[in-house]
């Protein structure tokens, strides 16, 4: 489980998505769903040897909290054996079982306990850290199975049901509603899943459990909670079953998961950026860098393009695009609609294959805030340009940020300005000359380089003292 500012905690969650019910009618009765599906829900235990991450006073080291773990004694050996507890569900009668990767990651041994109390040692067929799923196999036949549904049909307000093993209490049933769909958050390795958000109570040990709808079909895999304490606080997340089954099919076919590659660095479109482009709506994914020889480069996508749709699906934000590309089969010809120089254009891109072991389809999401021009700049020295892989006469470096707007936007000393409104700058004089062409109050679009990444920012000219 992961902590962000409010702690994203990886937790096994079983969500059962229930179709909408009339408010005027009675509340749904889940007993038939539980009776039919509980036999196909399993308890998963993984034996993991880990280096001791506890501090001298016995407290767990910060920034990592496994939902399935339990407190350890203050005195622990340097290498310790840990039991990871989670949930899973049976996909086929011949013993294929689906769970979360974070439940079994690093395990020396994985044990599966069925509802009938039969215990099996499971083989890990394959896994995907990116999608946080793992496919297990046990030697058994005639097993009860779940029905797989369609997570694309989920809507906010629908009932959902989870079955899992919170704190080791097998086959615990909890219910709630879908709070939202298409949630994207977290670090790079979670960027390619648009999660289903629910208010179903899930806790440590629920990870990997199924999420059912009112038809008794699995529509998600409980995976994370948003928490200050490590316990349930009303916000939980499930991996859509469509995403999970895409990974399962690839694991069975290739032994690993292949993801689509576009080859661009993206950033969010801010209100100021949208205004600078003349867009009527703040939407899309702005291309701040195109990787050389990438599928995007070969298709003619350029830095500064705003991607508005991918293969017919609207791109409202940078978070929308990554899952779309990742789920596209490498070699597919995809239609990409872009906004460039005031016009919409359609390009066809042959999607590439993301390298195995890489977290990203794209290099990252950068620059989700606008900037002002409250900055002091100086010309780069030849040595600085060499260190930054810049050519002669390219870029000016920001030495001070003096405007409140710039500071609030996150502009930093050391950022290199490469262009002003798509006009390259390579000296202080040229930088001020380009600004002098513009009217006070105009929205200026800058291209910055920061730590070998490029990002666009848009800011009002003359706003540096705000």
TORKOL-4160 file (C-alpha; in steps of 0.2 Angstrom, whole numbers, padded with zeros to 4 digits, m for minus):
466
<pt num="1" X="0000" Y="0000" Z="0000"/>
<pt num="2" X="0006" Y="0017" Z="m0004"/>
<pt num="3" X="0005" Y="0034" Z="0005"/>
<pt num="4" X="0004" Y="0050" Z="m0004"/>
<pt num="5" X="0000" Y="0066" Z="0005"/>
<pt num="6" X="m0015" Y="0057" Z="0012"/>
<pt num="7" X="m0008" Y="0040" Z="0010"/>
<pt num="8" X="m0014" Y="0029" Z="m0004"/>
<pt num="9" X="m0014" Y="0012" Z="0004"/>
<pt num="10" X="m0013" Y="m0004" Z="m0006"/>
<pt num="11" X="m0027" Y="m0015" Z="0000"/>
<pt num="12" X="m0036" Y="m0030" Z="m0005"/>
<pt num="13" X="m0053" Y="m0024" Z="m0008"/>
<pt num="14" X="m0068" Y="m0034" Z="m0015"/>
<pt num="15" X="m0081" Y="m0023" Z="m0023"/>
<pt num="16" X="m0097" Y="m0029" Z="m0029"/>
<pt num="17" X="m0105" Y="m0018" Z="m0042"/>
<pt num="18" X="m0123" Y="m0018" Z="m0041"/>
<pt num="19" X="m0135" Y="m0011" Z="m0054"/>
<pt num="20" X="m0145" Y="0004" Z="m0050"/>
<pt num="21" X="m0161" Y="0002" Z="m0040"/>
<pt num="22" X="m0176" Y="0013" Z="m0039"/>
<pt num="23" X="m0174" Y="0025" Z="m0024"/>
<pt num="24" X="m0193" Y="0022" Z="m0021"/>
<pt num="25" X="m0190" Y="0003" Z="m0020"/>
<pt num="26" X="m0183" Y="m0008" Z="m0007"/>
<pt num="27" X="m0164" Y="m0009" Z="m0004"/>
<pt num="28" X="m0156" Y="m0024" Z="m0014"/>
<pt num="29" X="m0154" Y="m0041" Z="m0005"/>
<pt num="30" X="m0137" Y="m0047" Z="m0008"/>
<pt num="31" X="m0139" Y="m0065" Z="m0001"/>
<pt num="32" X="m0141" Y="m0074" Z="m0018"/>
<pt num="33" X="m0126" Y="m0065" Z="m0025"/>
<pt num="34" X="m0116" Y="m0070" Z="m0009"/>
<pt num="35" X="m0123" Y="m0088" Z="m0010"/>
<pt num="36" X="m0118" Y="m0091" Z="m0028"/>
<pt num="37" X="m0101" Y="m0082" Z="m0028"/>
<pt num="38" X="m0093" Y="m0084" Z="m0010"/>
<pt num="39" X="m0087" Y="m0102" Z="m0014"/>
<pt num="40" X="m0076" Y="m0095" Z="m0028"/>
<pt num="41" X="m0068" Y="m0082" Z="m0017"/>
<pt num="42" X="m0052" Y="m0088" Z="m0009"/>
<pt num="43" X="m0039" Y="m0083" Z="0004"/>
<pt num="44" X="m0022" Y="m0080" Z="m0002"/>
<pt num="45" X="m0006" Y="m0081" Z="0009"/>
<pt num="46" X="0011" Y="m0077" Z="0003"/>
<pt num="47" X="0027" Y="m0081" Z="0013"/>
<pt num="48" X="0040" Y="m0067" Z="0010"/>
<pt num="49" X="0057" Y="m0064" Z="0016"/>
<pt num="50" X="0061" Y="m0046" Z="0018"/>
<pt num="51" X="0075" Y="m0035" Z="0024"/>
<pt num="52" X="0070" Y="m0027" Z="0041"/>
<pt num="53" X="0063" Y="m0010" Z="0038"/>
<pt num="54" X="0059" Y="m0006" Z="0056"/>
<pt num="55" X="0067" Y="0008" Z="0065"/>
<pt num="56" X="0076" Y="0005" Z="0082"/>
<pt num="57" X="0060" Y="0009" Z="0091"/>
<pt num="58" X="0051" Y="m0004" Z="0082"/>
<pt num="59" X="0040" Y="0008" Z="0071"/>
<pt num="60" X="0038" Y="0004" Z="0053"/>
<pt num="61" X="0048" Y="0014" Z="0041"/>
<pt num="62" X="0038" Y="0028" Z="0033"/>
<pt num="63" X="0031" Y="0029" Z="0015"/>
<pt num="64" X="0026" Y="0010" Z="0014"/>
<pt num="65" X="0011" Y="0001" Z="0022"/>
<pt num="66" X="0006" Y="m0016" Z="0017"/>
<pt num="67" X="m0013" Y="m0018" Z="0020"/>
<pt num="68" X="m0011" Y="m0036" Z="0023"/>
<pt num="69" X="0004" Y="m0035" Z="0035"/>
<pt num="70" X="0002" Y="m0034" Z="0054"/>
<pt num="71" X="0013" Y="m0026" Z="0067"/>
<pt num="72" X="0030" Y="m0034" Z="0071"/>
<pt num="73" X="0039" Y="m0035" Z="0087"/>
<pt num="74" X="0052" Y="m0021" Z="0091"/>
<pt num="75" X="0067" Y="m0033" Z="0090"/>
<pt num="76" X="0068" Y="m0041" Z="0073"/>
<pt num="77" X="0082" Y="m0050" Z="0063"/>
<pt num="78" X="0089" Y="m0041" Z="0048"/>
<pt num="79" X="0080" Y="m0053" Z="0037"/>
<pt num="80" X="0063" Y="m0058" Z="0042"/>
<pt num="81" X="0049" Y="m0069" Z="0036"/>
<pt num="82" X="0033" Y="m0060" Z="0033"/>
<pt num="83" X="0015" Y="m0067" Z="0029"/>
<pt num="84" X="0006" Y="m0057" Z="0017"/>
<pt num="85" X="m0013" Y="m0059" Z="0018"/>
<pt num="86" X="m0025" Y="m0056" Z="0004"/>
<pt num="87" X="m0040" Y="m0062" Z="m0006"/>
<pt num="88" X="m0043" Y="m0069" Z="m0024"/>
<pt num="89" X="m0056" Y="m0077" Z="m0034"/>
<pt num="90" X="m0057" Y="m0092" Z="m0046"/>
<pt num="91" X="m0058" Y="m0088" Z="m0064"/>
<pt num="92" X="m0059" Y="m0106" Z="m0071"/>
<pt num="93" X="m0063" Y="m0123" Z="m0064"/>
<pt num="94" X="m0046" Y="m0130" Z="m0068"/>
<pt num="95" X="m0038" Y="m0118" Z="m0055"/>
<pt num="96" X="m0034" Y="m0101" Z="m0062"/>
<pt num="97" X="m0035" Y="m0088" Z="m0048"/>
<pt num="98" X="m0034" Y="m0069" Z="m0050"/>
<pt num="99" X="m0027" Y="m0058" Z="m0036"/>
<pt num="100" X="m0016" Y="m0042" Z="m0033"/>
<pt num="101" X="0002" Y="m0042" Z="m0038"/>
<pt num="102" X="0006" Y="m0033" Z="m0021"/>
<pt num="103" X="m0001" Y="m0048" Z="m0012"/>
<pt num="104" X="0011" Y="m0060" Z="m0018"/>
<pt num="105" X="0026" Y="m0049" Z="m0024"/>
<pt num="106" X="0042" Y="m0057" Z="m0018"/>
<pt num="107" X="0034" Y="m0072" Z="m0011"/>
<pt num="108" X="0044" Y="m0088" Z="m0009"/>
<pt num="109" X="0028" Y="m0098" Z="m0007"/>
<pt num="110" X="0010" Y="m0094" Z="m0010"/>
<pt num="111" X="m0004" Y="m0104" Z="m0002"/>
<pt num="112" X="m0023" Y="m0103" Z="m0007"/>
<pt num="113" X="m0037" Y="m0108" Z="0005"/>
<pt num="114" X="m0054" Y="m0112" Z="m0003"/>
<pt num="115" X="m0071" Y="m0109" Z="0005"/>
<pt num="116" X="m0071" Y="m0128" Z="0008"/>
<pt num="117" X="m0055" Y="m0126" Z="0018"/>
<pt num="118" X="m0045" Y="m0136" Z="0006"/>
<pt num="119" X="m0027" Y="m0129" Z="0005"/>
<pt num="120" X="m0016" Y="m0128" Z="m0010"/>
<pt num="121" X="0001" Y="m0122" Z="m0014"/>
<pt num="122" X="m0001" Y="m0110" Z="m0029"/>
<pt num="123" X="0011" Y="m0107" Z="m0044"/>
<pt num="124" X="0013" Y="m0089" Z="m0050"/>
<pt num="125" X="0009" Y="m0090" Z="m0068"/>
<pt num="126" X="0013" Y="m0071" Z="m0071"/>
<pt num="127" X="0010" Y="m0054" Z="m0065"/>
<pt num="128" X="0009" Y="m0036" Z="m0069"/>
<pt num="129" X="0016" Y="m0022" Z="m0058"/>
<pt num="130" X="0009" Y="m0009" Z="m0069"/>
<pt num="131" X="m0009" Y="m0016" Z="m0067"/>
<pt num="132" X="m0006" Y="m0024" Z="m0050"/>
<pt num="133" X="m0013" Y="m0041" Z="m0055"/>
<pt num="134" X="m0006" Y="m0058" Z="m0053"/>
<pt num="135" X="m0012" Y="m0074" Z="m0060"/>
<pt num="136" X="m0010" Y="m0090" Z="m0050"/>
<pt num="137" X="m0013" Y="m0108" Z="m0054"/>
<pt num="138" X="m0017" Y="m0123" Z="m0042"/>
<pt num="139" X="m0019" Y="m0141" Z="m0046"/>
<pt num="140" X="m0037" Y="m0144" Z="m0044"/>
<pt num="141" X="m0052" Y="m0147" Z="m0055"/>
<pt num="142" X="m0071" Y="m0145" Z="m0054"/>
<pt num="143" X="m0069" Y="m0129" Z="m0044"/>
<pt num="144" X="m0083" Y="m0116" Z="m0042"/>
<pt num="145" X="m0080" Y="m0100" Z="m0053"/>
<pt num="146" X="m0086" Y="m0082" Z="m0054"/>
<pt num="147" X="m0094" Y="m0074" Z="m0069"/>
<pt num="148" X="m0084" Y="m0060" Z="m0077"/>
<pt num="149" X="m0094" Y="m0044" Z="m0081"/>
<pt num="150" X="m0090" Y="m0028" Z="m0090"/>
<pt num="151" X="m0083" Y="m0013" Z="m0080"/>
<pt num="152" X="m0085" Y="m0001" Z="m0094"/>
<pt num="153" X="m0104" Y="m0001" Z="m0090"/>
<pt num="154" X="m0101" Y="0005" Z="m0072"/>
<pt num="155" X="m0109" Y="0021" Z="m0067"/>
<pt num="156" X="m0108" Y="0032" Z="m0051"/>
<pt num="157" X="m0122" Y="0028" Z="m0039"/>
<pt num="158" X="m0123" Y="0009" Z="m0043"/>
<pt num="159" X="m0123" Y="m0003" Z="m0029"/>
<pt num="160" X="m0107" Y="m0014" Z="m0027"/>
<pt num="161" X="m0102" Y="m0028" Z="m0016"/>
<pt num="162" X="m0086" Y="m0035" Z="m0010"/>
<pt num="163" X="m0081" Y="m0052" Z="m0003"/>
<pt num="164" X="m0064" Y="m0054" Z="0005"/>
<pt num="165" X="m0053" Y="m0058" Z="0020"/>
<pt num="166" X="m0051" Y="m0042" Z="0030"/>
<pt num="167" X="m0039" Y="m0045" Z="0045"/>
<pt num="168" X="m0040" Y="m0063" Z="0040"/>
<pt num="169" X="m0059" Y="m0065" Z="0043"/>
<pt num="170" X="m0063" Y="m0076" Z="0028"/>
<pt num="171" X="m0078" Y="m0072" Z="0017"/>
<pt num="172" X="m0083" Y="m0056" Z="0024"/>
<pt num="173" X="m0096" Y="m0047" Z="0014"/>
<pt num="174" X="m0097" Y="m0028" Z="0013"/>
<pt num="175" X="m0107" Y="m0017" Z="0001"/>
<pt num="176" X="m0109" Y="0001" Z="m0005"/>
<pt num="177" X="m0110" Y="0011" Z="m0021"/>
<pt num="178" X="m0099" Y="0016" Z="m0035"/>
<pt num="179" X="m0093" Y="0034" Z="m0030"/>
<pt num="180" X="m0084" Y="0038" Z="m0047"/>
<pt num="181" X="m0076" Y="0029" Z="m0062"/>
<pt num="182" X="m0060" Y="0033" Z="m0071"/>
<pt num="183" X="m0050" Y="0039" Z="m0056"/>
<pt num="184" X="m0032" Y="0041" Z="m0060"/>
<pt num="185" X="m0019" Y="0044" Z="m0047"/>
<pt num="186" X="m0003" Y="0039" Z="m0039"/>
<pt num="187" X="0015" Y="0036" Z="m0045"/>
<pt num="188" X="0021" Y="0030" Z="m0062"/>
<pt num="189" X="0017" Y="0012" Z="m0060"/>
<pt num="190" X="m0001" Y="0015" Z="m0056"/>
<pt num="191" X="m0004" Y="0028" Z="m0070"/>
<pt num="192" X="m0011" Y="0016" Z="m0083"/>
<pt num="193" X="m0026" Y="0011" Z="m0073"/>
<pt num="194" X="m0042" Y="0021" Z="m0072"/>
<pt num="195" X="m0049" Y="0015" Z="m0055"/>
<pt num="196" X="m0067" Y="0012" Z="m0050"/>
<pt num="197" X="m0069" Y="0022" Z="m0034"/>
<pt num="198" X="m0082" Y="0016" Z="m0021"/>
<pt num="199" X="m0087" Y="0018" Z="m0003"/>
<pt num="200" X="m0087" Y="m0001" Z="0000"/>
<pt num="201" X="m0078" Y="m0004" Z="0017"/>
<pt num="202" X="m0062" Y="m0013" Z="0014"/>
<pt num="203" X="m0047" Y="m0016" Z="0025"/>
<pt num="204" X="m0031" Y="m0026" Z="0026"/>
<pt num="205" X="m0033" Y="m0043" Z="0019"/>
<pt num="206" X="m0047" Y="m0037" Z="0006"/>
<pt num="207" X="m0034" Y="m0035" Z="m0008"/>
<pt num="208" X="m0036" Y="m0045" Z="m0023"/>
<pt num="209" X="m0055" Y="m0049" Z="m0019"/>
<pt num="210" X="m0068" Y="m0047" Z="m0032"/>
<pt num="211" X="m0081" Y="m0033" Z="m0035"/>
<pt num="212" X="m0098" Y="m0039" Z="m0040"/>
<pt num="213" X="m0113" Y="m0030" Z="m0048"/>
<pt num="214" X="m0131" Y="m0034" Z="m0045"/>
<pt num="215" X="m0130" Y="m0047" Z="m0058"/>
<pt num="216" X="m0117" Y="m0057" Z="m0048"/>
<pt num="217" X="m0103" Y="m0053" Z="m0061"/>
<pt num="218" X="m0086" Y="m0047" Z="m0056"/>
<pt num="219" X="m0083" Y="m0029" Z="m0062"/>
<pt num="220" X="m0067" Y="m0025" Z="m0052"/>
<pt num="221" X="m0053" Y="m0031" Z="m0041"/>
<pt num="222" X="m0051" Y="m0022" Z="m0024"/>
<pt num="223" X="m0034" Y="m0014" Z="m0024"/>
<pt num="224" X="m0032" Y="0002" Z="m0014"/>
<pt num="225" X="m0039" Y="0013" Z="0000"/>
<pt num="226" X="m0036" Y="0032" Z="0003"/>
<pt num="227" X="m0032" Y="0034" Z="0021"/>
<pt num="228" X="m0023" Y="0044" Z="0035"/>
<pt num="229" X="m0023" Y="0029" Z="0046"/>
<pt num="230" X="m0021" Y="0014" Z="0036"/>
<pt num="231" X="m0039" Y="0009" Z="0039"/>
<pt num="232" X="m0055" Y="0012" Z="0029"/>
<pt num="233" X="m0061" Y="0030" Z="0028"/>
<pt num="234" X="m0075" Y="0029" Z="0015"/>
<pt num="235" X="m0064" Y="0030" Z="m0001"/>
<pt num="236" X="m0058" Y="0014" Z="m0009"/>
<pt num="237" X="m0052" Y="0009" Z="m0027"/>
<pt num="238" X="m0054" Y="m0006" Z="m0038"/>
<pt num="239" X="m0045" Y="m0011" Z="m0054"/>
<pt num="240" X="m0058" Y="m0012" Z="m0068"/>
<pt num="241" X="m0061" Y="m0031" Z="m0073"/>
<pt num="242" X="m0059" Y="m0026" Z="m0091"/>
<pt num="243" X="m0041" Y="m0020" Z="m0088"/>
<pt num="244" X="m0037" Y="m0036" Z="m0077"/>
<pt num="245" X="m0044" Y="m0048" Z="m0090"/>
<pt num="246" X="m0034" Y="m0039" Z="m0103"/>
<pt num="247" X="m0018" Y="m0043" Z="m0093"/>
<pt num="248" X="m0024" Y="m0061" Z="m0089"/>
<pt num="249" X="m0025" Y="m0065" Z="m0108"/>
<pt num="250" X="m0008" Y="m0058" Z="m0111"/>
<pt num="251" X="0000" Y="m0067" Z="m0097"/>
<pt num="252" X="m0008" Y="m0084" Z="m0103"/>
<pt num="253" X="m0002" Y="m0080" Z="m0121"/>
<pt num="254" X="0015" Y="m0072" Z="m0118"/>
<pt num="255" X="0019" Y="m0075" Z="m0100"/>
<pt num="256" X="0020" Y="m0056" Z="m0097"/>
<pt num="257" X="0009" Y="m0041" Z="m0101"/>
<pt num="258" X="0013" Y="m0031" Z="m0116"/>
<pt num="259" X="0008" Y="m0012" Z="m0116"/>
<pt num="260" X="0005" Y="0000" Z="m0130"/>
<pt num="261" X="0018" Y="0014" Z="m0133"/>
<pt num="262" X="0015" Y="0031" Z="m0140"/>
<pt num="263" X="0032" Y="0039" Z="m0135"/>
<pt num="264" X="0027" Y="0056" Z="m0129"/>
<pt num="265" X="0029" Y="0066" Z="m0113"/>
<pt num="266" X="0012" Y="0074" Z="m0108"/>
<pt num="267" X="0006" Y="0087" Z="m0097"/>
<pt num="268" X="m0011" Y="0094" Z="m0091"/>
<pt num="269" X="m0019" Y="0108" Z="m0100"/>
<pt num="270" X="m0022" Y="0122" Z="m0088"/>
<pt num="271" X="m0034" Y="0137" Z="m0090"/>
<pt num="272" X="m0020" Y="0148" Z="m0095"/>
<pt num="273" X="m0013" Y="0136" Z="m0108"/>
<pt num="274" X="m0031" Y="0133" Z="m0115"/>
<pt num="275" X="m0033" Y="0152" Z="m0117"/>
<pt num="276" X="m0016" Y="0154" Z="m0125"/>
<pt num="277" X="m0020" Y="0141" Z="m0138"/>
<pt num="278" X="m0037" Y="0148" Z="m0141"/>
<pt num="279" X="m0047" Y="0133" Z="m0135"/>
<pt num="280" X="m0064" Y="0135" Z="m0129"/>
<pt num="281" X="m0063" Y="0121" Z="m0116"/>
<pt num="282" X="m0049" Y="0116" Z="m0104"/>
<pt num="283" X="m0047" Y="0098" Z="m0110"/>
<pt num="284" X="m0034" Y="0087" Z="m0119"/>
<pt num="285" X="m0017" Y="0081" Z="m0116"/>
<pt num="286" X="m0003" Y="0093" Z="m0121"/>
<pt num="287" X="0013" Y="0086" Z="m0129"/>
<pt num="288" X="0028" Y="0093" Z="m0121"/>
<pt num="289" X="0041" Y="0081" Z="m0129"/>
<pt num="290" X="0041" Y="0068" Z="m0143"/>
<pt num="291" X="0054" Y="0054" Z="m0141"/>
<pt num="292" X="0065" Y="0052" Z="m0156"/>
<pt num="293" X="0060" Y="0038" Z="m0168"/>
<pt num="294" X="0045" Y="0034" Z="m0157"/>
<pt num="295" X="0028" Y="0030" Z="m0165"/>
<pt num="296" X="0022" Y="0047" Z="m0161"/>
<pt num="297" X="0037" Y="0055" Z="m0170"/>
<pt num="298" X="0034" Y="0044" Z="m0185"/>
<pt num="299" X="0016" Y="0049" Z="m0186"/>
<pt num="300" X="0020" Y="0067" Z="m0186"/>
<pt num="301" X="0015" Y="0072" Z="m0168"/>
<pt num="302" X="0024" Y="0087" Z="m0163"/>
<pt num="303" X="0028" Y="0096" Z="m0147"/>
<pt num="304" X="0015" Y="0108" Z="m0143"/>
<pt num="305" X="0001" Y="0097" Z="m0150"/>
<pt num="306" X="m0014" Y="0095" Z="m0139"/>
<pt num="307" X="m0022" Y="0077" Z="m0141"/>
<pt num="308" X="m0041" Y="0078" Z="m0140"/>
<pt num="309" X="m0046" Y="0060" Z="m0144"/>
<pt num="310" X="m0038" Y="0043" Z="m0146"/>
<pt num="311" X="m0046" Y="0030" Z="m0156"/>
<pt num="312" X="m0063" Y="0038" Z="m0155"/>
<pt num="313" X="m0062" Y="0040" Z="m0136"/>
<pt num="314" X="m0062" Y="0058" Z="m0129"/>
<pt num="315" X="m0046" Y="0064" Z="m0120"/>
<pt num="316" X="m0052" Y="0076" Z="m0106"/>
<pt num="317" X="m0035" Y="0076" Z="m0097"/>
<pt num="318" X="m0018" Y="0068" Z="m0097"/>
<pt num="319" X="m0024" Y="0055" Z="m0085"/>
<pt num="320" X="m0036" Y="0048" Z="m0098"/>
<pt num="321" X="m0024" Y="0045" Z="m0112"/>
<pt num="322" X="m0011" Y="0034" Z="m0103"/>
<pt num="323" X="m0024" Y="0020" Z="m0099"/>
<pt num="324" X="m0030" Y="0021" Z="m0117"/>
<pt num="325" X="m0013" Y="0019" Z="m0125"/>
<pt num="326" X="m0007" Y="0006" Z="m0113"/>
<pt num="327" X="m0022" Y="m0006" Z="m0117"/>
<pt num="328" X="m0020" Y="m0004" Z="m0136"/>
<pt num="329" X="m0012" Y="m0019" Z="m0144"/>
<pt num="330" X="0006" Y="m0015" Z="m0150"/>
<pt num="331" X="0005" Y="m0014" Z="m0169"/>
<pt num="332" X="m0012" Y="m0007" Z="m0170"/>
<pt num="333" X="m0016" Y="0008" Z="m0181"/>
<pt num="334" X="m0024" Y="0021" Z="m0169"/>
<pt num="335" X="m0033" Y="0037" Z="m0175"/>
<pt num="336" X="m0027" Y="0052" Z="m0164"/>
<pt num="337" X="m0035" Y="0069" Z="m0166"/>
<pt num="338" X="m0024" Y="0084" Z="m0161"/>
<pt num="339" X="m0026" Y="0103" Z="m0160"/>
<pt num="340" X="m0012" Y="0112" Z="m0169"/>
<pt num="341" X="m0011" Y="0130" Z="m0173"/>
<pt num="342" X="m0030" Y="0133" Z="m0171"/>
<pt num="343" X="m0036" Y="0118" Z="m0181"/>
<pt num="344" X="m0040" Y="0100" Z="m0177"/>
<pt num="345" X="m0030" Y="0087" Z="m0187"/>
<pt num="346" X="m0032" Y="0068" Z="m0187"/>
<pt num="347" X="m0016" Y="0057" Z="m0188"/>
<pt num="348" X="m0014" Y="0039" Z="m0189"/>
<pt num="349" X="m0001" Y="0031" Z="m0177"/>
<pt num="350" X="0005" Y="0013" Z="m0177"/>
<pt num="351" X="0006" Y="0010" Z="m0158"/>
<pt num="352" X="0023" Y="0003" Z="m0152"/>
<pt num="353" X="0027" Y="m0009" Z="m0138"/>
<pt num="354" X="0033" Y="m0003" Z="m0121"/>
<pt num="355" X="0049" Y="m0010" Z="m0115"/>
<pt num="356" X="0047" Y="m0023" Z="m0102"/>
<pt num="357" X="0051" Y="m0017" Z="m0085"/>
<pt num="358" X="0047" Y="0001" Z="m0089"/>
<pt num="359" X="0034" Y="0009" Z="m0079"/>
<pt num="360" X="0029" Y="0021" Z="m0092"/>
<pt num="361" X="0020" Y="0021" Z="m0109"/>
<pt num="362" X="0024" Y="0039" Z="m0108"/>
<pt num="363" X="0039" Y="0047" Z="m0100"/>
<pt num="364" X="0029" Y="0056" Z="m0087"/>
<pt num="365" X="0015" Y="0069" Z="m0082"/>
<pt num="366" X="0023" Y="0086" Z="m0079"/>
<pt num="367" X="0018" Y="0104" Z="m0077"/>
<pt num="368" X="0000" Y="0104" Z="m0071"/>
<pt num="369" X="0000" Y="0122" Z="m0066"/>
<pt num="370" X="0002" Y="0138" Z="m0075"/>
<pt num="371" X="0016" Y="0151" Z="m0072"/>
<pt num="372" X="0019" Y="0170" Z="m0073"/>
<pt num="373" X="0034" Y="0180" Z="m0079"/>
<pt num="374" X="0040" Y="0185" Z="m0062"/>
<pt num="375" X="0057" Y="0178" Z="m0066"/>
<pt num="376" X="0075" Y="0183" Z="m0068"/>
<pt num="377" X="0085" Y="0175" Z="m0082"/>
<pt num="378" X="0103" Y="0174" Z="m0088"/>
<pt num="379" X="0112" Y="0166" Z="m0103"/>
<pt num="380" X="0118" Y="0149" Z="m0101"/>
<pt num="381" X="0137" Y="0146" Z="m0102"/>
<pt num="382" X="0144" Y="0133" Z="m0114"/>
<pt num="383" X="0148" Y="0121" Z="m0100"/>
<pt num="384" X="0130" Y="0122" Z="m0094"/>
<pt num="385" X="0123" Y="0119" Z="m0111"/>
<pt num="386" X="0134" Y="0104" Z="m0113"/>
<pt num="387" X="0128" Y="0097" Z="m0096"/>
<pt num="388" X="0110" Y="0100" Z="m0101"/>
<pt num="389" X="0113" Y="0092" Z="m0119"/>
<pt num="390" X="0108" Y="0109" Z="m0127"/>
<pt num="391" X="0115" Y="0116" Z="m0143"/>
<pt num="392" X="0124" Y="0133" Z="m0144"/>
<pt num="393" X="0112" Y="0148" Z="m0143"/>
<pt num="394" X="0098" Y="0138" Z="m0135"/>
<pt num="395" X="0089" Y="0143" Z="m0119"/>
<pt num="396" X="0091" Y="0155" Z="m0105"/>
<pt num="397" X="0091" Y="0149" Z="m0086"/>
<pt num="398" X="0080" Y="0156" Z="m0073"/>
<pt num="399" X="0091" Y="0162" Z="m0058"/>
<pt num="400" X="0077" Y="0169" Z="m0047"/>
<pt num="401" X="0059" Y="0168" Z="m0046"/>
<pt num="402" X="0052" Y="0185" Z="m0039"/>
<pt num="403" X="0034" Y="0185" Z="m0043"/>
<pt num="404" X="0020" Y="0177" Z="m0032"/>
<pt num="405" X="0011" Y="0170" Z="m0047"/>
<pt num="406" X="0027" Y="0161" Z="m0053"/>
<pt num="407" X="0031" Y="0155" Z="m0035"/>
<pt num="408" X="0014" Y="0148" Z="m0033"/>
<pt num="409" X="0015" Y="0139" Z="m0050"/>
<pt num="410" X="0031" Y="0130" Z="m0045"/>
<pt num="411" X="0043" Y="0139" Z="m0056"/>
<pt num="412" X="0060" Y="0135" Z="m0050"/>
<pt num="413" X="0078" Y="0143" Z="m0051"/>
<pt num="414" X="0087" Y="0132" Z="m0063"/>
<pt num="415" X="0073" Y="0130" Z="m0075"/>
<pt num="416" X="0078" Y="0133" Z="m0093"/>
<pt num="417" X="0067" Y="0143" Z="m0105"/>
<pt num="418" X="0069" Y="0136" Z="m0122"/>
<pt num="419" X="0055" Y="0146" Z="m0131"/>
<pt num="420" X="0043" Y="0160" Z="m0129"/>
<pt num="421" X="0026" Y="0157" Z="m0139"/>
<pt num="422" X="0035" Y="0144" Z="m0150"/>
<pt num="423" X="0050" Y="0156" Z="m0154"/>
<pt num="424" X="0067" Y="0149" Z="m0148"/>
<pt num="425" X="0077" Y="0160" Z="m0136"/>
<pt num="426" X="0096" Y="0158" Z="m0133"/>
<pt num="427" X="0100" Y="0174" Z="m0124"/>
<pt num="428" X="0093" Y="0187" Z="m0111"/>
<pt num="429" X="0092" Y="0200" Z="m0125"/>
<pt num="430" X="0082" Y="0188" Z="m0136"/>
<pt num="431" X="0071" Y="0183" Z="m0122"/>
<pt num="432" X="0066" Y="0201" Z="m0118"/>
<pt num="433" X="0064" Y="0205" Z="m0137"/>
<pt num="434" X="0051" Y="0191" Z="m0138"/>
<pt num="435" X="0042" Y="0197" Z="m0123"/>
<pt num="436" X="0042" Y="0215" Z="m0130"/>
<pt num="437" X="0032" Y="0209" Z="m0145"/>
<pt num="438" X="0018" Y="0205" Z="m0134"/>
<pt num="439" X="0004" Y="0216" Z="m0126"/>
<pt num="440" X="0003" Y="0217" Z="m0107"/>
<pt num="441" X="m0010" Y="0205" Z="m0101"/>
<pt num="442" X="m0007" Y="0193" Z="m0115"/>
<pt num="443" X="m0005" Y="0174" Z="m0111"/>
<pt num="444" X="0012" Y="0169" Z="m0115"/>
<pt num="445" X="0017" Y="0151" Z="m0118"/>
<pt num="446" X="0034" Y="0146" Z="m0112"/>
<pt num="447" X="0043" Y="0129" Z="m0115"/>
<pt num="448" X="0054" Y="0125" Z="m0101"/>
<pt num="449" X="0067" Y="0111" Z="m0098"/>
<pt num="450" X="0069" Y="0104" Z="m0080"/>
<pt num="451" X="0079" Y="0089" Z="m0076"/>
<pt num="452" X="0080" Y="0083" Z="m0094"/>
<pt num="453" X="0061" Y="0084" Z="m0096"/>
<pt num="454" X="0052" Y="0097" Z="m0106"/>
<pt num="455" X="0036" Y="0106" Z="m0101"/>
<pt num="456" X="0025" Y="0120" Z="m0106"/>
<pt num="457" X="0018" Y="0134" Z="m0095"/>
<pt num="458" X="0007" Y="0148" Z="m0099"/>
<pt num="459" X="0006" Y="0164" Z="m0089"/>
<pt num="460" X="m0001" Y="0182" Z="m0091"/>
<pt num="461" X="0012" Y="0195" Z="m0096"/>
<pt num="462" X="0014" Y="0208" Z="m0083"/>
<pt num="463" X="0008" Y="0196" Z="m0069"/>
<pt num="464" X="0025" Y="0194" Z="m0061"/>
<pt num="465" X="0021" Y="0206" Z="m0047"/>
<pt num="466" X="0004" Y="0199" Z="m0043"/>
